[in-house]
């Protein structure tokens, strides 16, 4: 994430209409972002989920970290209904 910041990565996944699970690691901690057809539908970080988790993940990963994206069908209830652009604007 030091070479490609998380906001840029999320925008790239959105523009490519990707679906899958994005695993994030930084300082021994981890989080997960669920993406369906280019939209963030849920996130998990520590004991948080949904919008609270995605906002924390965006700020937490500002200092770098590692990511691993698994392209797959995402069968998960939609907890986040905002666009990636809206999420990024609110998180900053």
C-alpha positions, 0 to 999 in steps of 0.5 A: 500500500506504500506504492499504491494507496488504498483509495487508488486501489479501491478506485481501480477495483471500482473502475474494473467492476471487480468482485472479491475480498480485499485483505489488508495487513498493517502493523500486525493487524488486519481488515477485510473489504468486500467488493461486489461489481466494483462497489464496497458492500461491507468491511471488517476491522477489529470489532467494527463492521460496515461503514465504521470499519471502512472509514477506519481502514482507509485512515489506518492504511494511510501509513502503508501496509500489505494487501491481497485481493481474492477475485471471487463471487461475493455472497454477503449482505450489503451493509454499505450502500455508498459509492466508493467516491462517497466513502472516500470523501467522507473518510478523509 
